[in-house]
Amino acid sequence: MKTNNNTRRQFLKNLSLASASVGLLPAIAHSNPGIKSPLECNITTLDYYGEGPFYTPNPPVMINNVLAGENEPGERLILSGQVRNLDCSELIQNTVIDVWHANDAGQYDNTGFNLRGITYSNNQGFFVFETILPGHYPNGGNFRPSHIHIKITPPGFDTLTTQLYFEGDEYIPTDPAASIRSGVFDATHRIIPLFQNYEGKFEGTWDIVIDGEGIVGTNDLHSEKGMIYSASPNPFSNQVEINYGVFRDANISLFVYDLNGRTVAKLEEKFLSSEKYTATWKVDSNLPNGYYFIALKVNDLQVHYLKVFKKS
C-alpha cells in the first residue's frame, strides 16, 4: 500500500536538499557522497529482519546491470560499490549480489521476478545496478523506511543477508531494524546518502565488507594511503581531470576500469612523494558510453576509487 504523495515528495525533497548542501561544503573527503575515505572499513552487518517474508529463490541475472525496466514507475536509483574482505585489504570478485525490493507503491511481486535479480562483483570487486527507489509500506502502526534487500555470497563463503536504507527517510528513527545503532544488527553504515546526477537520477555508493578471499592482498592498509578528491567533468565525453592526494611516499598507480573489470586506461605508474597531484585522462573516442571506475593504488593496494559516467 502506497504512502501519501506528500510524504513521498517530502522524502525526495529531503534528499535533494541534502545533495544541494553538499555542493556548498569545502572539497573534502566526505563532501561528495560518491567519495569514500580510505580510512573507512566498516564491516557489513546483518539486518534485524533478515530476508523478511518476501524472498523468492532462484532470481534471474540482471540484464546489463538493470533491475528495474525503463517503464517501471518511480524515481530511478543507481547503486554501486566494491566488495572487500573483513580488513579491506583484498577485493573480492565474483560475489553474488542477490537484490529484491518493493515497487514505487510499496508492493512486492510475489508471483514473478519483477524488481528481483542477481548481479556479480567484477574482477576488481566493483558492482553497479540501476533500479527505482522503493516505496514505503505499512509495518504495524507505522511504515517501513524505503529499503533494498540484499543477499551477498562471496565465492566459497557463507551468505550474508541484509538491507540497505537511505538518509533523509523519516521512518528510519521508528523502524525496529533501521534504527539499531550497535551490535550484530547495527544499521549505521547501511544508511547511505543519495545525490542526484545530471539526469536527475539518484545515486548512492555502498561498499560491502564481508568474509571472503580476494585479490591484491596486503595487511598494511593504513600505513600508506591516498585518495581521489575529484574527477571532472562528470559526466565526461573526451577528457577527465583527476585530482588526487598521496599521504606518504609510495609507488602510485592510477587506473580506469570498465564494468567488466577490464583496464581501459593507465594514467599513472610512478613513485611519488606525499603531495597533491593532477592527472588527465584523454578518452579514446571509441570508448562506449557508460560507467567507469577510476582507481588509485598505493604500493599495489587499491585504496580508493571514484565512479564516472561517459556520455556522447
N, C-alpha and C positions, 0 to 999 in steps of 0.2 A: 504494500500500500504506500502510495507516494505522500511525502510530507507536503505542506502547503508551499505555494510558489514564493511567498515572502521569505520563508525560512531558507529555501534553496538559493534565492537571489542574495540573501544576506551572507550565506556561507561563501558564495563565489566572490561577493564584494569584499569580504574579509581577506580572501586570498589575493585579490587584486591590489588591495591597499598594502598588504604585506610586501607584495612584489614592488610596488611603487616606492615604498620606504627604503627598500634595498638599494634602489638607484641613487638615493641621497646620501648613502653612507660612504666613507672612505673606501678605497680599493684594498681591502684586507681580506684575509682568507675566508672569513665567514660572511662577507657582504654579498656573495653570489651563491645561491643555493646549488649551482652546478659545480662549485668548487668545494672539495673536502680537504681538510688539513691532513697532512701525512702523519700527524701525531694521533689521529683517531683510529682506534682499533676496537670497536665496540662489538662484542660477541652477540650474534643474533639470538634472541631469546624465543622461547615458546610463547604462544598466545594462550591465555587462560581458557578460552573457549575451544581450543584445539581446531579440528577441521569443521566443527559445527554439524548441523543436521543436513546440509545441502550438498555434500560432496558426491560426485558421480565418478566412478572408476573409469579408467581407460579413455581419457580425453584425447582428442586428436592433436597433432602437432600444428602449431600456428603456421599459417602461410605468410611468408615474408614478414614474420615477426608482428603480425597484426592479429589481435584478439577480437576486436570489435569491427564488424564490417562497416563500410563507409556510410551505409544507410541507418546504422544504429543510432537512435536518439540519444542525446546527451552531450556534455562537454568533453571534447577529445582530451586524452591524457596520454603522455609518453613517459614511461618509466625506464630507467637504465641504471646500471651499476656494474660492480665487479665482484666476483666470488673469491674469497681468500680463506686461508686456513686460520686456526684459532689465534695465532700470534701475528697474523697479517704478513707473514714472511713468504708465503707461497700463493700463487694464483692457481685456482682450481678450474680446470677445463672440463667440458662435457658434463657439467652438473645439470641434472634435470630440474627445471623450474616449472612446476605444475600450478597453474593460476585459474582461479574462478571467482566470480563476484556477482552481485545483484546488478540489474539494469538501472537505467535512469529513474524508474518508478519504484525502485527498491524491491524488485521481484527477481527470483531466481528461475532459470529454465531447468526444470526437473524432469523433463521428458526428452530433451535433446542435449546439444552441446553448445548452445549459444553462450558467449562470454565464458567459455571454458576451453582451456588449451594448454599445451606444453611448449616451452622453448628451452634452449640449452645455452650454457655459457660457452663462448668460443675458446680457441686455443690460447687466448690471452686473458681468459677469465671474464670477459665482458659479456653483458647481456643487454638487450633492449626490446621493448614491445610497446605497441600502441593499443589503447583501449578507450573506454569512456570512464568518467568519474562516476562511481556507483552512487545510487540514491540511498536515502535513509529509509529504514523500515521499523515498525513498532517492536519493542522488546519490553514486555511487561507494561509498566506505566510510563515508559519513556521511549526514545528512539535510539537505535544503534547509530554510532557515527559512520560516515562513509568509510568503507574498508575493503581491502582486497585480500582474499585468502591465498596462501602460497604454501605448497609442499616442496621442500628443497632436498634433493638427493644427490650428493656427490658420488662419483664412481666408487663402489666398494664400501660405502659408509651408510650409516643409518639415515632415515628421512627425518627432517625437522619440519613440523607443521606450525605455521604462524600466521599472523595477519598484519597488514600494513595500514596505517592511518595517516591523516593529513592535518597539518597545523591549521588552526582557524576554525575547525569544526566545533560548533557549540555543544555537541553531545559528548565530546571526549571526557570532560570532568565528571559526568554522571554515569559513564559506562563502566560496568564491573571489570571489563578486560582492559580497555584502553587507558583507564585511569591508574593502573597499577604502576608504581614507581620504584619497586625494589623486588629482589628475589628472582626466582626462576622465570616468572611471568612478567618481569619488568618491561613495560612497553615504551620506555623513554626514547630509545633510539629507533623505534619503529613508527614514530610520528614525524613525518618529514615535511619540509616546506615545499610549496609548489610556486612556480612562477610562469607567466605567460610568455610564449615565444612570439616571433614575428608573425606567425599565422594565427595567433590568438589561442593556440593550444596550450594546455597546462603541461608543464614538465616537472619531473621530480627525479632526484638521484638517491639511490639506496644501495649501499654496499652490503653484501651478505658475508658474514664472518662465521664459519662453520667448521666442524671437524671433518678433515679430509686431507688428501695428499695432492700436491700440485707441482708447479714448476718455478724456476727462478728462486730457489730456496736460499735463505740465509737467516741466521738468528740475530743479526746485527741491525735490526730495522731502525732503531732510534739513534744510532751513533753518528750517522752521516745521512743527511736528508736534504731535500729541496722541494720546491713546489712550483706549479704553474699558476701565475697570477691572473693572466688573461690571454685570450685568443680572439683577435678581431680582424675584420668584421666577422660576425657570426649571426646569421648565415653568411657564407662566403661564396665567391664564384671563381676567382682566378688567383687570389693571394691571401695569405693569413699571416698577421704579425703576432708572434707568441712572446709574451713577457714571462720570464721565469727566474727563480732565485736558487742559488746554491748556498747551503748553510755552512758547509765545511769543504775544504779542498778535497776533490774526488774526481774519479773518472765519470763523465756525464755523457749520456746519450739521450736523444730526443727523437722519438719515432712516431709515425702516424699509421694506424691500423684501420682496416675496414671492418664491417660487421662480422665477417668470417674469420677475423684474426690475422688476415694477410697483411704484410707490411707494404704500404703504398708509398712511403717516403721515409728517408733517413735524413734528419735535419742537422743533428749534432752528434759527434762521437769524438770526444776530446777530454783532456784533463783540464779542469777549471778550478780556480780559487774561489773562495767564499765571496759572492758578489751577485748583483742582479744582472741579467742578460736579456737580449732580444734576439730571436731567430725569425727568419722569414721563410714561409713555405710557399713556393711558387707552384701553383697547382697545375698538373697536367690537364690540358684541355679535354682529353679523352676520359678523364675520371668521371664515373657516373654520379648523378645526384644521389644524396642520401646522407646517412650519419657516418661519422668517422671519430676515432678516439686518438687524441694526441697524448702520448705517454712519456713521462720523464723517468729515466733510470739513473740511479746513483750507485756506482760500483756494482752494476749488473742487477740491482734490485729495483723493481718498478715501484716508486714511492708515491706517484701522483699521476692523475690523468684528467683530461677535460674533453667533453663531448662537443663536437661541432657539426654543422649541417651544411652540405653543399647544395646550392640551387643554381639554376641557369640564370 
